[in-house]
Amino acid sequence: MKKSLSLLVAIAMVFSMFASVVSAAEPATTLEKYEFLKEKGVFEGTDGDQPALEENMTRAQFAKVLTKTKGLTEDAAAANVYTDLDGAGWAAGFIGAVTKAKIMDGTWDGIFSPSGEVTIEQLATTLVRALGIAQSDDEVKGVVSEWAKAHVAAALKGGYIAEAADYTVPATRAQLVEAIYAAYNKVNVPAELSISDAKAVGAKKVEVSFNKAVEDTSKIKLTLNRGNTAVTLEKDGLVWNDAKTKATFITSNAMTEGTYNVKLARAAEDNGVVIGTDSKELKVEKEVIKSIKFKSTSDIIPQAKRVNIDFEALNQYNEPASLPASRLTVHSGNANVAVTASNDKQRLTINTAAAVEAGYLVRGGYLPITIIAEDGAVTANKTFQIGDVQTVGKITLKELVLKNNKKRFDAGDTAYISYDALDQYGHPVTDLDTLNLYASLNHFPGGMLSELKFVDDETGDNVPEIRIKASDRYNYYSDVTVNAIAAGTGSSSQLKLEVASSKTPYEVSFGYFNETVAFGDSEKVIPIVVKDQYGDTLSPEDVVNAFNEKEMAVYVPSALATVDVIKSGSNKGNLSIKPADNGRQGTVNVSVQIYRTNKSANLNVSIQEKRYVNDVYVSSEMKEKLLPGADSSLKLKFKDQYGDVIDVNNTSIDLNAYKVVTESNLAADVINTTGNGNGTFAIKDINDTNITFKNNTSIETTNRFTAKLLDSNGNVVRTRNLTFDTISYADLNKIRYEVEPISNGVFAVEKFKDSVTGSTYSAYKKEVKVVAKDSSGKSIALPSDAIQFVTSSNTDVAAIEKDGNKFKIVGKKNGEIDINVNVRVGGNDNQVELKAVKVSEAAPVAQSITAKHDGKKRTANLSGNVNVWDDAILGEIKVKDQYGVELKDAQLFETGYLGVTVGVSNVSDTSKITNNYNGTLSISGNVSFTVTVKTANGYSVSVDIN
């Protein structure tokens, strides 16, 4: 038998009839929702037009509801497919209509079951399917058929039905009303967002209701105002409900009587939010106290310097009134005994100890207290008997209160523990002397806290604090339990805390390492990641300290290589692996261990044979075609047998054992202008060096360049060939020109010209370059004088300056320019444009820093004034900023923009070295030290000098 009604389309049909927006007065009760749906034509009453919410609904009744809602024409003939409609002839037209429309069908072949009642699980299933809600695996508590469980769970999750003990029982009309109403508001979402209601729900609270859920609260701006003045809110003073249909303002102070208004607006223009009703007025009544009662159940108060008697005054919202005790009238039954009313709490304070000493009160005597509301309409009276000297009868530790918005309690931190202390009669104890005399504090394990004591108020609440400080002697996390004991009764309270250390290694892993390590290599860097127990990554400094303090160690049980932590430079905190100069190939297991947690990480590194030169290749391609008068260059570099590019200034390979032979097969009037296109060269002499060819002919030719790598025996190891063409002016119409993009923009250096030197000023001028290609996309070299002139669309923003055959953009102020370039080739002029070049006054900020010897250990005999960029120290230093401009060496200290500074540390003899703070050091003897060059935003390079 079918397990559910086929109402999938039916519900959607019901909803499609609803075009109007929910009325401003949002229905709250089931009856109000019924009336709302009745007004929309969804429901009608039973006999006598009664809601009959407690009754059930038959399938026939539901067919009638759907037919009327959809406006279908009754079709009794279409109901002839069913054989069980005897007695339900009144509904035949409705049943036929919904059957024909495929809104409902039978429960079995030929059977409609008109008198059958819709169950809760059937209702849930049809709603879930009709609305396209995903089924849920959530647990359903209660009786439910297996086939319906996932649908019921989804309907519960979506709030369409309420929890029930049995979902197989018939649904009441009330349940159907609730389900349809909830679905209606989901399906019929108004296009406009409107405020439907606003009302005061507390002395400091205003609740705002909307006609639909706010999909993204960041896209709207909601303000509470009195007149034209915005009301000041508490921090996080706008709170949304989970459904995002209501928002509650929480004001800093209680609202005064008067008219307020709530305004709704888009947070930004054109953000897609459509606003309907954008404001709502509300009346706020004066806060009135409706009841006052003393909190303590005891009629006895102790003898103490500060006896605190708390009371609770509730306002018309049945919440604690915002009025403190000082705003109410307080009478003491003894004219000689003063009662102090708090300015920020509903608390009275009496110095009964002084009154007893003066003879105004005696043990066993009485003191009546009366509290009267402002308007005199509400009072509270209580007569207290004078008891014994105040002790601490109960103390309860509540929670750790961290300072400065910290998230955890780290070693060395100071914090507070909130607490409640009550005397033997149940009154709050707020006297420091009493707390120190009748309450004790201790912790275990001992030594974890360097301070734990009661101190005078430090947070402004006129109550002594429990101040604690975590010992800074511990560099690992641990639990500590604080114990408070009330001497009057011996009762105790414990609070377990976690003392953390963000510098404590907890787990370690290796980063990505895919380098070849060969005998004779200099040090290679193996990245490691060390995290604390909170999953935060330790800084390089903390990692080095952990190794120095023997909290971590690295093991390499092999003579093939040595591994150690890098203690300076940009790779600080990682590992360096240095293979032996000679030896057999093999595998080294690198193991990093954290002793305290017994966690480790392992990495197998293969040690390969010594490197040798195995390849020569073109590292910088020249243009594929050269126009008459144009030149173009190529560069060669070399690789070893592992495919790694060889750093000719830092390699274990004997480069003198190799030669490079270059051969150029050139057409007449095509020349090698650099003189290195034919000959035999040492690798160092030709590595990364321009090999330039110029076309002095006007005809089409094909030219070949060959580079051969020879070993020590003169054998050819590798040959590389490159061809390029010279072209005539005959095909100029096939050449396409475009201005090379200036993607990083231009710095408005002209505005700051007086603060930089000439070389730095020039570095920020952006050269305008034109690239040329033929119709097949091949690159074409242009003559050096091809660019005739360049113009700027706004010379106030940026000017164009000619420097020889080059044209450069000189930025002046914030803005954008279009540049127009005239390119003349073979007597033909071509106009090329680059639009929207950004010019910015934003000061240059470093994006990277590199140094030739960064992270290395160097041995050098230095004396006199030495530049930190000398090859004996860091070598060439380069910093690139957000404009793509690269400054190097002395330029770095010519401007303060990048904030480049030099630091000297780990000095063996401070009398022999002086940091001049301008990029130079004064050295007067043998001394070891570490040099670190750092940008203002933290990029750095460093080197150790011995």
N, C-alpha and C positions, 0 to 999 in steps of 0.2 A: 504494500500500500504506500502511496506517496507520503513523504514525511513532512512536506511543507506546502503552504499555499503559494501559488504562482503570482505573487503580488509585485514582482520586480518592476514591471512597467507601470503597474497600478499606482505605486507610491509616487513615481516620477510624474505621472499624469496629474495626481493630486497637486503636487508642488507647482506644476507648470501653470496652474490657474492663478497662482498668487503673484500679482504684479506689484501690489502696494507695499510700502515700507512698514515695518513694525511701528505701531503707534508710540508716541512719546512716553506714555505710561506703560512701562514694561509689565506684562502679566507676571504675577508672582505665584499665585495659587493655581492648583489644577482647575478649579472652577473658572478662574479668570482666563486661563489658557483655552478652556473649552469655549467660553464666550467669544474669545478672539477667533478661534477656528470656525465657530458657528457663523460669525459675521462674514468670514471668508467663503462660506458655502461648503465647508468640508464636513461638518457634522450637523445633525439636527436632533432634537429631543425625542424621547420616547412618548408613550401615551401621556397626554396632558402637557406636552412640550417640556418634559423634565430632563435634566442632564443625565440622570440615572448613572452616575459615574461608578457606582458599586456593581452594576450589572455587567454581563458579558456581551459579546457581540457575535452574532452568527455570521456564517459565510454569506447567507442571503442578504442580511442587513448590510454587510460590508460591500456586497455587489451593488446595492442601491446607492450607498455613499459614493462609491467610485463613479457610478454612472452619472449621478447628479453633478459631481465635482467636475468630471470631464465634459459634461454636456453632451453625452452620447444619446443617440436616438434608441429608444427601447426597441428591442428586436426579439420577440417571443419565439419566432421561427428558428432563430439561431440557437435557442435553448433545447430544441428537439433532439439534440445529440445526447441529452441526459434522460435517463429513465426513472429518476427518483424525485421528480419535482411535484408529485401529488401532494397537495396540501400547501404548496409554496407557489401556487399559480400567480399570486400577487407579485412575485418577484421574478417571474419568467422573463419579462421584458428586460429587467436589469441584468439578470444572469446571462441572457443571450447577448446583450450589448457588450459586457466585459469579456465574454468568451470570444465573440467575433473580433473584438479589438485586441485579443491575446493578452489581456490584462490578468485574467484568471482562467484556470481550466479546472477540470474535475480532479477529484482525489483518486479516482480509478477510472478505467475505461467505462464511459457511459454513466458514471456516478459523480454528481456534484457535491453531495452531502450538504444541502442548503441549511439544515438545522445544526450542523456541526459548528462547534465553537472554536474560535481562533485561540490557540495556546500562546503562552509567553514565548516559548522557543520558536514557534512558527512566526510570530511577529518579529522576533529578533532576526531570524534568518532572512525574511523578506526585506527588512530594512537594510541589513548589511549588503545583500545582493543589489538592492535597488540603488543604493548610494555608492556602490563600488568601493566599499571599505575592505581593507585587507583582513583576512581571518587572523585570529590570534591564538597563540599557544598558551596564553595565560591560564592559570588554574581557575576552574569554576567551582565554587563551593555551593553545593545544593544538588538536587536531583535534576539531571538533564540527559536527554537521549544522546547517544554517542554521535549520531549524524549531525546534531545541532550544536555540539559543544564549542567548536571553533567560532561559530557565528554568534552564539550567546556571549562568549568571551569578548569578541570584538564589539558587540553592542554595549556591553558593560563598560568596556574601556572607553568607548566614545561617548558614554553618558546618555545613551538612548533609552536604556531600561535600567531599573534599579535592581539591586541584589535581591534574590528571593530564595526561599528554602526549596522550592520546587518549580522548575520551569516548564514542566509538562502539563501544568494545570491551565485552564482557560484564562486568557488575559481579560481584565476588566476594562470597561470603557475608559476609566481613569488612566490605566496604564497605556492604553492606546492613545489617549489625548497627550500624555506626557511624551511618548515616543514620537508621535507625529509632529508635535510642537518643536521638540528638539531638532528633529530632522528638517523641519520647515526653515528654521533659522540657519541651518547649515546650507541648505540648497538655495534658498532665496536670499542671498547676500546682497544687500543694497549696493549700488555702485558708489554712493556717497557715504562718507563717514560723518556721522553726526553725533552731537551730544544729546542724549535722550533725557538725562536727569542729572541733577547735582544737588546734594543735600549735606548738611552738617551731621556727622555721625559721632562726633565727640567734640570736646572743647578745643582740640587742636587737630581735628580730622574732618576733611571734606571728601565725600565719596562721589565720583563722577561715573555715570553709566553711559555706554555707547550703544548705538543701534546695531552694531556688529563687532566682531572681534577685530582688534587692531593687529594686522599681520606683522608689521615691523614698527615697534614703538619708537625706534630711532628716527623714523621718517616724519614724526609729528612733534609739534611743540605745544605743550599744555601748560597754561599759567593760571594761577589763582590771584585775583586782584581785588583790592578794595578801591573803588573808583578807578583812577588811572595808575595806581601804585601797586606794584607786585608785592604780594605777601611773602615775607621771608620764611623759608622752609628749613627744616632740620637737614643735616647731611643725609643723603639718600631719602629725601623727604617726599618722593613720589613712588608709590608702591603699586604694582599691577597684580591683579589676580592671575591665576594660572591660565584661565581662558582668554585673558587679555580683553575682556569685555568691560572691566571696571578698573579704575585707578583711584587711589586714595592719597590725597595731599596730607602731609603731616607738618604742621606749622611749628616754627620755633617757639612761639608764645601762644597762649590761649587767645582765641579770636574774641574781639569785642562785639557788642551788639551792633547790628547794622546790615547793610546790603553788600554782598560780595558778588563777584562774577567769575566764571571760568571761561577761558578763551582757548580755542583750538585753531592751530595753523599748521601749515607744512613746515618742516624743519629746513627745507631748501626748495627753491622754486623748481618746477618741472621734475619732481621726484616721483610722479605717478600717483600720488595720493589725491583723491577727489574729496573735497570738503563740502559738506552740506550745512547743517546747523552748526555754526562755529562758536556760539556763546550761550551761556545759560546763567541767569541770575539766581541767587539763593539768599534767603533770609537767615541770619544767624542770631539766635537768642542770646541774651546775657547768661553767662554760666551761673547756675543756681544750685546751691547745696540742698540735697533732698534728704540726706541722712548722715548722722555722725555716730560712730561707735568707737570705744576704746578697744585696742587690739588685744592687750593682755587680759588673760582670764583671771589673773591673780589680783587680789585686793590689797596685797602687801607690797610696799616698796622698801628698798634697803636704805641704810645710811651710807651715802656716797657723795663725792663732790659733783658727780654728773649722773643723776638718776634720769634716765630717758623713758618717757611715757609716750608710746606711739598710738595714734588714733587713725581712723580712716573716715574721710568725708567723701561721700559719693555725690556726683552731680546728676543732672537730669538724663544723662546718657548712661547712667548706672556704671560709671567708671570713676576711679579716684579723681577727685577734683584737682584742677591745676593750682588751686589756691593753697599756699603754705599756711602753717599755723599762725604766722604773724599777721595774716589777713583776717583772722577770726578773733573774737573777743574771748579772753581766757581769764577766769576768776579763781583766785586761791582762797580757800576757806580760812586762811590764817594771814592776816594783814602783814605779819612780820616775815612771811616766807614768800620770796619772789619766785614766780614761774616764768621761765624764758621760753618764748615761742620761736621756733626755727623759721628762718627766712627762706629755706629751700625744701623743707620737709614738713610733713604733718606729724610733728614731734614736739613735745614739751620737755624741758630740762629743768631739774630742781637740784640745788645743792643742799640736800638733806643733812649731810655731815656737818656743815657749818651751822645749820639751824638747830641741830641737836646740841652742838657744842655751846651755842649761845643760849640754850634753854627754851627756844621757841617751839621745839618739838621734842618728844621723848619716845623712847622705845615703847611700843604698845599704844601710843597715841594715834590720833587720826588727822588726816588732811583732806578735806573735800576739794575737788577740782570740777569746775564747770567750763564747758566750751560752748560758745554761742555763735551761730552763723551770722553773716553780715547783716541780713535782714531781720534777724531775731526769730525767724520762723522755725528753726531747728536748733535743738540744744542737746547736750549730752552731759550727764552728771555721774561722778563716781567718787566715792570716799575711800581713801587709801589708808591702811594702817602702817605705822612705821615699824620696820622689822630690824634685823641684825645688820651688822656691817656688810657691805656688798662683797661678794666673792664671785668667782666665775663658776657657774653651775653646768654650762654646756658651751662648747665651742665646736663649730662645724667649718671645716676647710672646704672651700667651694671650687675655685679654679685659678689657674695661673694667669696673670695679667701681664703681658709683655709690653715693653716700652718701645716707642718710636716705630710703631706699626710693624714690628718684627713678626716673622712667621713661626720661629722656633726659639728655644732657649739654648743659646750657645754658651760654651765655656767662656767665662769671664763676664757674662751678661748680668745685669741687675734687673730684677723684676719684682712683682708683688703677688701675693696670694690673697684673693678675696676670701672673706670669712664672715660668719655670724657668731657673735659671742653674747650669751645670755647669762644673767645672774641667777641666783638661786630662786628668784621669784618670776623669772621669765622675761625680764626687762633687758633691753640691749645694754651691753657694757661698752662704753666709749672712753673711759678714763685710762690713760696710758699706765699710770702707777698701778691701778687695780689689775690690769692685764698682765703686767710684768710680775706682780706679786702672786696672782692666783691662776695664772695659765703658763704652761711651759711648752717650749718648742724644741724638737730635736729631729734629726734625720739619719737615715741609714741607707746604704753604707756610709760610714763616716768619711769626712774629707771631701765629699762631692760638692758641698756648699761651703764657701768661705764666709758667708754671712747668712744668718737666719734669726731675725728678731723683730719685736714690736718697735715701731718708731712713730714719732708724731706725724700728723697728717701731712702728706706730700702730694696729694692729688686733688685737694680742694673740697673734700666732702665732710670735713670736720670730724673724721673718724681716724684713729691710729691705723697705720698700715702694718702688714707683715711684709717686711722687705727681705728679699733673698738675693744672693749673688752666687753664681756658679763658679767654682774654682777654675782658674785659668791654667792650673797644673795638669789638667786632663786634656789630652788631645784625641780622645775617642769618645763615642757616645755611650751613655749608660743610664739606667733607670735609677732614680733616687726617690725614696718615700719620705715625705714630711709628716711628722706626727705632732699633734697638738693635744695637750691634756688639761682638762679643767680640774684644778686642785680641789674645788669645793665638793665635787662628787666623784672624781677619778675617771669620769667619762672621757673618751678620746675620739679623735677623728684623724683619718689618714688621707693623704693626697699623693698619688704617684705621679712623678714628673719624669720627663726625659731630658737629660742634659746632653746637648749635641755638640759636635764639633764639625763645622763645615769643611774643615781642613783634614778630616780623617779619611784615609783610604779605606774603602770597603770592598770594592771589586775592581778588577782590571781586565782590559781586553786590548787586543792589537787592532790598530787601524789598518787601512789598506796599504799593503806593501807588495809591489810587483816588480821590484828592481832586480837586476842581475848583480850578483856579488861574485867577484873573481879575485884570485890571488893577486896581490900587489895593489889592489884598489885602495884609495883613500877611504875615509869613513863614509858609510852610508847611514841614512837616517831611517830608523824603524819607528813609526808612530805608535804610541800607546794612549789609551784613554782610561783614566782613573776616575772613579766616581765615589762619592760618599754614600752613606746609607740612605740618603734621600733621593738619590739618583742624579744629584748635581755633579757636574764635572769639575774636578779640582783644577786650580790654576797651575801653570808650569812651575811657579815658585813653590806652591804647596807640594807638588810631586817631588821636586828636588829635595825639599825639606824632609819628606817622608823617607826618601832613600838615605839622606844624611842621618836621620834619627833611627835608622835601622828598622823602620816600620815596614819597609819593602826591600826586596833584593832581587837581583837578576842573576840567573845561573846559566852558564854555558859549559857543559861537561865535555869540552873538546878543545884541542890545541889548534884547530883550524881557524879560529877567529876569537877575538876578544869583544865583549859587549859591555857597555857602561851607559849610565844615564848622562844626558847632555845637560850641563849645568849653566850654560849661558847661550846667548844668541837667539835667533828667531826660532830655532828648534829646541829650545830649552824645555825640559820635562819629557822629551822623547828619548829613545835609545839610539846609540851609535854602534854600528858593527864594523869592526876593522879586521879584515881577513889577514892571515899571515902572508908574508911576502912571497914565500914559495911553499909548496906542499902538494899533497894529493887532493883530488877532488873528493867531495863528500858532503854530508848533510849535518848542519849544526842545529841542535834543538835549543831555542832560546826560551827560557822559562822565567816568568815574573811572578813572584810570590808575595802575598800580603799576610804577614805572620798572624795578626790578631784574628782575622776572619778565616784564615786558612783557604782563602780563595786564590786562584792562580790562573795564568793564561800562558799558552804554549804556542810557539811558532817554529816551524821547520824552515830553515834557510839553506838553500843549496849553494855550496862554494864551487865555483867553476874554474876552469883553467885560466891562466893569465891572458890578458887581452892582447890583441894585435889588430893592426889596421886591415880592414877587409873590404872597404868600399869608399869610393869617391862619388859624390852626387852634387847636382845643381841645387843649391839651397835657396837661391833667389833667381827666379826666371827673368829673362829679358823679354822685351816685347817681341811678338811673333813677326811683325812687319815694321820696316823703317821707311818713313817718307824721306825724300831728299833733304839733307841737312840735319836729320834727326840722329840721335845716338841712344843707345840702350846698354844696360850692364847686366851681367850675371855674376853670381858668387858660387864658389865651391866650398863644400864642407866634407867631413870624413866620418865614417862609422866603423865600429869594431865588429867582430864576428857575431856579437849579440844584438846588433842593430842599434846600439846606443851611439848617439852623436858624441864625438870625441872633443873634449875641452882641451885644446892644444896647450893651454897654460897650466893645466892641472890633470896630468895623466901619468900613469906608470909605464906607458908604452914608450919605447925608444923610437921617437919619430925620425931621428936622423938615419935610421936604417931604411927609410922609404924615400922615394922620389916621385914627383908628379911631372909628367910630360904633357905640354899643351900644344896642340896643332890647330891652326886656323886656315881653312881653305876658303879664301875670300875672292870675290870678284874684284875687278879693277875699280879703284876709287872707293872701295869699302875697306876701311882701315881699323886696326886695333890701336886705339889712342892711349891705352895704359901700358903698352909694351909687354904685356904678359900673356898674349894670345899664342905665342910660339916660344917654346923653350923648356928647360928642365929646372924645376924648382923644389926647394925643400917644402915640406908640408906647412911648416909655420909661416913661410913667406907668402904662400898663396891662399891659405885658409881664410875664408870670409873676407876676401879682398875683391874689390870691383875689377871685373874684366870687361872693358867697355869697347863697343864697336860703333863706328860712325859711318853713315851713308853719305858719300860725297858724289854719288852718281844719280842720274835721273831716270835710270832704266830699271826694269825688273830683273832681279837676279836671285839666286838661291845660294846661301852661304852655310858652311859647316864649321862647327867648333868641336874639337875632340879633347878630352882629358883622360890620361892613362895613369893609373896608380901602379908603381913598380915596387917590388920588394927589394931586399938587400942583394939579391942575386940578379937583379935586373929583369926578373920575370914580371909579366903583366898580371896584376891581381884583378883589376877591374877597369873597364873602359866605358866612358860616358860620351854620348854624342848629342849635339844640339844643332838644329838648323833654324835659320831665320831668313826672311826674304826682304829684299828691298823692292819698293814699289814706286811707280811714277805718279804723276799728277793726273793721269788719264781717267782714273776711276774715282775722282774726288766726290762725285755725286753719290757714291755708295758708302761713303764714310759717315758714321753717326757719332755725334759729339754729345757729351754730357759733363756737367760740373760734378766733381767728386763730392759726395755728401759731407757735411760738417755736422756729424751726428751728436757730438758732445757740446756743441754751441761754442760761443766766443765769450771770453772774459772781458769786461769793460775796463781794460787796463789803463786806458787814457785818463779815466777819472782819478786813478791812483798813481799817475805817472811820477809824481814827486817822491813817492815812498819806495820806489824800486830803482835798481841800477839798470844801466843800458842793456846788459845781456839778458837779464830777466824780463825787462820790458819787451825786448825783441822776441823772446820766446813765446809771448802770449799773442803775438800777431799771427793770425791763421792764414796760411798760404792758400790761394785759390788755385786749384788744379783741375785740368780738363783731361778726361780720358776719351780715347777714340777707338772705335771698333768698326770692322767692316760688316757687311751684311750677314756673314756667317758667324759673327761673334769673335773673330780673332782680334787680338789687341794690336794697336798701331802706335808706334812712337812718333810724336810730333816734334818738329823743330823747336829749339829752346825759345825762339822768339815768336811762336805761333800766337800767343795771347797778346792782342794789340792793346786792349784796354778793358777795364772792369769798372762798373758803376754800382753804387749803392742806392737803393730806393729811399733811404732816409739817412742823410749824412749826420743828423743829430744823434742818431743811435750808433752808427758805425761808419767810419770813413774807409776809403781804399787808398793804400799807399803802394807806390811802385818802388821796387828794390832790384835794380838791374833789369833782368827779363822776368822777374817774379812780381806778382801782385799779391798784397796781403791785406786782410781785414783787420782794422784797428777798432776794437770795441770802445764805445764812449759811455753808454748808459743803458739801463734796462729797456728792452724792446725787441722787435723783430725787423729784419730787413729782407728784401729780395735783392739778389745780385744778378747783374746782366754781364755776360762775358762775350767779347768779340774775338773770335778765333779766325786768323787769316792763314790759309794754306794754299799755296800755288796761286796767289793773287785773288782767291775767292774769300769773301767774308762770310762768317757764319755766326749767328746770334744764339747763345745758349744761356738759359736762366736757371737759377737755383732759388726756390722760394722758401720763405719762412725760416731764415737763419736766426736762431735765438741769440740774443746778447744779454748777458746777466752781470749784475754788480755783486753777486754773491762771491764772497772771498774764496779763493782756491782752498780746497780741503784735500788732504792726501788720500788716495785710494790704494796705494801700494808703495812699498819701499824695497829696494834690492841693493845688495852690495856684493862685490866679487868674492870676498872672503867671509861672508856672513856665516856665523856658526863654526868657524874654523879655529884651530889653534895654530898660532904663528910664532916663529922664532925670528927675532930681529934685534940688531944692535942699533939703537936709535939715540940721537942727540940733537940738541937745538930745538928750533920750532918745527914741528912736523904737522902736516895736514892729515886729518883722519882719513881722507880719501886717497892718501898715498898708497901705493901697492904694498908697502911693507906693513900697513895696518889693515884697513877694510877694503882697500882698492876702490874702484869706481863705485860711487853711491848714486842711485837714481831714485827719484820720487815722482810718481805720476798722480795728477789730480783729476778732479771730475770733468775737466775740460779736455782731458786726453793729452795735456801738455806735460812733458817730461823735463824736469829740472835736475841738474846733477852737480855734484861736488861743490865748488865755491858758490854756485847759484843758490844752493839751499840755504845759505846763510846771509844772502843779500836782501831777503824779504822776510817779514815776520808772518806772512800769510800761513805758511805750512807749519809754523811753530816748531821747526827742527832744532833740537837741542842735543848736546853731547854730554854723556855721563861717563865718569871714570870710577871704577870700583875694583875691589879685590887687589888693592895696591900693596905691593910688598914693602915699599919704602916711600912714604908720602913726601919726603923731603926732596925726592928726585923727579917729581912730575907735577906739573901745574896745568889744570884745565883752564884755557883762556876763554872758554865759552863762545868762541867764534869759529869753531871748526878746526882749531889748532891746539896742539899740546906743546908745552915746553918741557923737554926731557934733558936731564943733566947726569945721567949715569945708567948703570945696569939696573933695570927695574922691570917687574912683571905686573901686569894690570889687565883689566877688561875694559874695552871701549864699547859703549852702547850709543847709537844714534837713534833718536826717537822723534816721531812727528807728534804734533799736538793732540791728535786723536788716537794715539797709542800704537801705531805701526812702528816696528823697531828692527834694527839689525845690530849685531854685536860680534866681537872677535876677542879671543884671549891672546895676549902677547906675553911671551916668555923671554 
